[in-house]
Amino acid sequence: MLDSAKAQRLIARYLHIICGVPILGYIYTPPMQAQYFAHSIRYGFVPVMLLTGLWMWKGHLLRGLIPRAAPTRAARA
């Protein structure tokens, strides 16, 4: 089975690719038709693309900024 890091990379990669397809459709659609789904592109697909791209590019640095949870009392005993 997939380990955690490999699964995260795979999910981020496919999410990035899947969100890129509607953006390409938005670019190549005539402007009169593109206005109907411009809102979902701007506020849905582009932010997801940016976040997944950033995670794939600099995820190793971002993981260092996230604080780890303190060990529970049962784990210390």
PATIDO-80448 format. One record per residue: residue in three letters; x, y, z of N, C-alpha, C, CB in turn. Coordinates in Angstrom, 1 decimal, decimal comma. Glycine has a CB too. Layout:
<sites>
<ala; <X; Y; Z>; <X; Y; Z>; <X; Y; Z>; <X; Y; Z>>
...
</sites>
This chain:
<sites>
<met; <0,8; -1,2; 0,0>; <0,0; 0,0; 0,0>; <0,9; 1,2; 0,0>; <-1,0; 0,0; 1,2>>
<leu; <0,3; 2,4; -0,2>; <1,0; 3,6; -0,3>; <1,4; 4,1; 1,1>; <0,2; 4,7; -1,0>>
<asp; <2,6; 4,7; 1,3>; <2,9; 5,3; 2,6>; <2,3; 6,7; 2,6>; <4,4; 5,4; 2,8>>
<ser; <2,3; 7,3; 3,7>; <1,6; 8,6; 3,9>; <2,1; 9,7; 3,0>; <1,7; 9,1; 5,3>>
<ala; <3,4; 9,8; 2,9>; <4,1; 10,9; 2,1>; <3,8; 10,7; 0,6>; <5,6; 11,0; 2,3>>
<lys; <3,8; 9,4; 0,2>; <3,6; 9,1; -1,2>; <2,1; 9,4; -1,6>; <4,0; 7,7; -1,6>>
<ala; <1,2; 9,0; -0,7>; <-0,2; 9,2; -0,9>; <-0,5; 10,7; -1,0>; <-1,0; 8,6; 0,2>>
<gln; <0,1; 11,5; -0,1>; <-0,1; 13,0; -0,1>; <0,4; 13,6; -1,4>; <0,6; 13,7; 1,0>>
<arg; <1,5; 13,2; -1,9>; <2,0; 13,7; -3,2>; <1,1; 13,3; -4,4>; <3,4; 13,1; -3,5>>
<leu; <0,6; 12,0; -4,3>; <-0,3; 11,6; -5,4>; <-1,6; 12,3; -5,4>; <-0,5; 10,1; -5,2>>
<ile; <-2,2; 12,5; -4,2>; <-3,4; 13,3; -4,1>; <-3,2; 14,7; -4,6>; <-4,0; 13,3; -2,7>>
<ala; <-2,1; 15,4; -4,1>; <-1,9; 16,8; -4,5>; <-1,7; 16,9; -6,0>; <-0,7; 17,3; -3,8>>
<arg; <-0,9; 15,9; -6,6>; <-0,6; 15,9; -8,0>; <-1,9; 15,8; -8,9>; <0,3; 14,8; -8,4>>
<tyr; <-2,7; 14,8; -8,5>; <-4,0; 14,6; -9,3>; <-5,0; 15,8; -9,1>; <-4,6; 13,3; -8,9>>
<leu; <-5,0; 16,3; -7,9>; <-5,9; 17,4; -7,6>; <-5,5; 18,6; -8,4>; <-6,0; 17,8; -6,2>>
<his; <-4,2; 18,8; -8,5>; <-3,6; 19,9; -9,3>; <-3,9; 19,8; -10,8>; <-2,1; 20,0; -9,1>>
<ile; <-3,8; 18,6; -11,3>; <-4,1; 18,3; -12,7>; <-5,6; 18,5; -13,0>; <-3,6; 16,9; -13,1>>
<ile; <-6,4; 17,9; -12,1>; <-7,9; 18,0; -12,3>; <-8,4; 19,4; -12,3>; <-8,6; 17,1; -11,3>>
<cys; <-7,8; 20,2; -11,4>; <-8,2; 21,6; -11,3>; <-7,7; 22,5; -12,5>; <-7,8; 22,3; -10,0>>
<gly; <-6,7; 22,0; -13,2>; <-6,2; 22,7; -14,3>; <-7,0; 22,6; -15,6>; <-4,8; 22,2; -14,6>>
<val; <-7,8; 21,5; -15,7>; <-8,6; 21,3; -16,9>; <-9,7; 22,4; -17,0>; <-9,3; 19,9; -16,8>>
<pro; <-10,5; 22,7; -16,0>; <-11,5; 23,8; -16,1>; <-10,8; 25,2; -16,4>; <-12,3; 23,9; -14,9>>
<ile; <-9,7; 25,4; -15,9>; <-9,0; 26,7; -16,2>; <-8,6; 26,7; -17,6>; <-7,7; 26,8; -15,3>>
<leu; <-8,2; 25,7; -18,2>; <-7,9; 25,7; -19,7>; <-9,2; 25,9; -20,5>; <-7,2; 24,3; -20,1>>
<gly; <-10,3; 25,3; -20,0>; <-11,5; 25,5; -20,7>; <-12,0; 27,0; -20,6>; <-12,6; 24,6; -20,1>>
<tyr; <-11,7; 27,6; -19,4>; <-12,1; 29,0; -19,2>; <-11,2; 29,9; -20,2>; <-11,8; 29,4; -17,8>>
<ile; <-10,0; 29,6; -20,4>; <-9,1; 30,4; -21,2>; <-9,5; 30,3; -22,7>; <-7,6; 29,9; -21,1>>
<tyr; <-9,9; 29,1; -23,1>; <-10,2; 28,9; -24,5>; <-11,7; 29,0; -24,9>; <-9,7; 27,6; -25,0>>
<thr; <-12,5; 29,3; -23,9>; <-14,0; 29,5; -24,2>; <-14,2; 31,0; -24,7>; <-14,8; 29,2; -22,9>>
<pro; <-15,1; 31,2; -25,6>; <-15,5; 32,5; -26,0>; <-15,9; 33,4; -24,8>; <-16,6; 32,5; -27,1>>
<pro; <-15,6; 34,6; -24,7>; <-15,8; 35,5; -23,6>; <-17,3; 35,5; -23,2>; <-15,4; 36,9; -23,8>>
<met; <-18,2; 35,5; -24,1>; <-19,6; 35,5; -23,8>; <-20,1; 34,3; -23,0>; <-20,5; 35,6; -25,0>>
<gln; <-19,5; 33,1; -23,2>; <-19,8; 31,9; -22,5>; <-19,0; 31,8; -21,2>; <-19,6; 30,7; -23,4>>
<ala; <-17,8; 32,4; -21,2>; <-16,9; 32,2; -20,0>; <-17,5; 32,9; -18,8>; <-15,5; 32,7; -20,4>>
<gln; <-18,3; 33,9; -19,0>; <-18,8; 34,7; -17,8>; <-19,7; 33,8; -16,9>; <-19,6; 35,9; -18,3>>
<tyr; <-20,2; 32,7; -17,4>; <-21,1; 31,9; -16,6>; <-20,3; 31,1; -15,5>; <-21,9; 31,0; -17,5>>
<phe; <-19,1; 30,8; -15,8>; <-18,4; 30,0; -14,8>; <-17,1; 30,7; -14,3>; <-18,0; 28,6; -15,3>>
<ala; <-17,0; 32,0; -14,6>; <-15,8; 32,7; -14,1>; <-15,7; 32,8; -12,6>; <-15,9; 34,2; -14,7>>
<his; <-16,8; 32,9; -11,9>; <-16,8; 32,9; -10,4>; <-16,2; 31,6; -9,8>; <-18,2; 33,2; -9,9>>
<ser; <-16,6; 30,5; -10,4>; <-16,1; 29,2; -9,8>; <-14,6; 29,0; -10,2>; <-16,9; 28,0; -10,4>>
<ile; <-14,2; 29,6; -11,3>; <-12,8; 29,5; -11,7>; <-11,9; 30,3; -10,7>; <-12,5; 29,9; -13,1>>
<arg; <-12,4; 31,6; -10,5>; <-11,6; 32,5; -9,7>; <-11,5; 32,2; -8,3>; <-12,2; 33,9; -9,8>>
<tyr; <-12,6; 31,7; -7,7>; <-12,7; 31,5; -6,3>; <-12,6; 30,0; -5,9>; <-13,9; 32,1; -5,7>>
<gly; <-12,6; 29,1; -6,8>; <-12,5; 27,7; -6,5>; <-11,3; 27,0; -7,1>; <-13,8; 27,0; -7,1>>
<phe; <-11,2; 27,0; -8,4>; <-10,2; 26,2; -9,0>; <-8,8; 26,8; -8,9>; <-10,5; 26,0; -10,5>>
<val; <-8,7; 28,1; -9,1>; <-7,4; 28,8; -9,1>; <-6,8; 28,7; -7,7>; <-7,5; 30,3; -9,5>>
<pro; <-7,5; 29,0; -6,6>; <-6,9; 28,8; -5,3>; <-6,4; 27,4; -5,0>; <-7,9; 29,3; -4,2>>
<val; <-7,2; 26,4; -5,4>; <-6,8; 25,0; -5,2>; <-5,6; 24,7; -6,0>; <-8,0; 24,1; -5,6>>
<met; <-5,5; 25,2; -7,2>; <-4,3; 25,0; -8,0>; <-3,1; 25,6; -7,3>; <-4,5; 25,6; -9,4>>
<leu; <-3,2; 26,9; -6,8>; <-2,1; 27,5; -6,2>; <-1,7; 26,8; -4,9>; <-2,5; 29,0; -5,9>>
<leu; <-2,6; 26,4; -4,1>; <-2,3; 25,7; -2,9>; <-1,6; 24,3; -3,1>; <-3,5; 25,5; -2,0>>
<thr; <-2,2; 23,6; -4,1>; <-1,5; 22,3; -4,3>; <-0,2; 22,4; -5,0>; <-2,5; 21,4; -5,2>>
<gly; <0,0; 23,5; -5,8>; <1,3; 23,7; -6,5>; <2,3; 24,1; -5,4>; <1,2; 24,8; -7,5>>
<leu; <1,9; 25,0; -4,5>; <2,8; 25,4; -3,4>; <3,1; 24,2; -2,5>; <2,2; 26,5; -2,6>>
<trp; <2,2; 23,4; -2,2>; <2,4; 22,2; -1,4>; <3,4; 21,3; -2,1>; <1,1; 21,5; -1,1>>
<met; <3,3; 21,1; -3,4>; <4,2; 20,2; -4,1>; <5,6; 20,8; -4,2>; <3,7; 19,8; -5,5>>
<trp; <5,7; 22,1; -4,3>; <6,9; 22,8; -4,5>; <7,7; 23,0; -3,2>; <6,7; 24,1; -5,2>>
<lys; <7,0; 23,5; -2,2>; <7,6; 23,9; -0,9>; <7,0; 23,2; 0,3>; <7,6; 25,4; -0,7>>
<gly; <6,4; 22,1; 0,1>; <5,7; 21,4; 1,2>; <6,6; 20,9; 2,3>; <5,0; 20,2; 0,6>>
<his; <7,9; 20,6; 1,9>; <8,8; 20,2; 3,0>; <9,1; 21,4; 3,9>; <10,1; 19,7; 2,3>>
<leu; <9,1; 22,6; 3,5>; <9,3; 23,8; 4,3>; <8,0; 24,1; 5,1>; <9,8; 25,0; 3,5>>
<leu; <6,9; 24,0; 4,4>; <5,6; 24,3; 5,1>; <5,3; 23,3; 6,2>; <4,5; 24,2; 4,1>>
<arg; <5,7; 22,0; 6,1>; <5,5; 21,1; 7,2>; <6,3; 21,4; 8,4>; <5,9; 19,7; 6,7>>
<gly; <7,4; 22,1; 8,2>; <8,3; 22,5; 9,4>; <7,6; 23,6; 10,1>; <9,6; 22,9; 8,9>>
<leu; <6,7; 24,4; 9,5>; <6,1; 25,5; 10,2>; <4,9; 25,1; 11,0>; <5,7; 26,6; 9,2>>
<ile; <4,3; 23,9; 10,7>; <3,2; 23,4; 11,4>; <3,6; 22,8; 12,7>; <2,4; 22,4; 10,6>>
<pro; <3,1; 23,3; 13,9>; <3,6; 22,8; 15,2>; <3,0; 21,3; 15,4>; <3,1; 23,7; 16,3>>
<arg; <3,8; 20,5; 16,0>; <3,4; 19,2; 16,3>; <2,6; 19,2; 17,5>; <4,6; 18,2; 16,5>>
<ala; <1,6; 18,2; 17,7>; <0,8; 18,1; 18,8>; <1,7; 17,5; 20,0>; <-0,4; 17,2; 18,6>>
<ala; <1,4; 18,0; 21,2>; <2,1; 17,5; 22,3>; <1,7; 16,0; 22,6>; <1,9; 18,4; 23,6>>
<pro; <2,6; 15,2; 23,0>; <2,3; 13,8; 23,3>; <1,3; 13,7; 24,5>; <3,5; 13,0; 23,7>>
<thr; <0,4; 12,8; 24,3>; <-0,7; 12,6; 25,4>; <-0,1; 12,0; 26,6>; <-1,9; 11,8; 24,8>>
<arg; <-0,8; 12,0; 27,7>; <-0,3; 11,4; 28,9>; <-0,2; 9,9; 28,8>; <-1,3; 11,8; 30,1>>
<ala; <-1,1; 9,2; 28,1>; <-1,0; 7,8; 27,9>; <0,3; 7,4; 27,1>; <-2,3; 7,2; 27,2>>
<ala; <0,7; 8,2; 26,1>; <1,8; 7,9; 25,3>; <3,1; 8,1; 26,1>; <1,9; 8,8; 24,1>>
<arg; <3,1; 9,0; 27,1>; <4,3; 9,3; 27,9>; <4,5; 8,2; 29,0>; <4,3; 10,6; 28,6>>
<ala; <3,4; 7,6; 29,4>; <3,5; 6,6; 30,5>; <4,0; 5,3; 30,1>; <2,2; 6,5; 31,2>>
</sites>
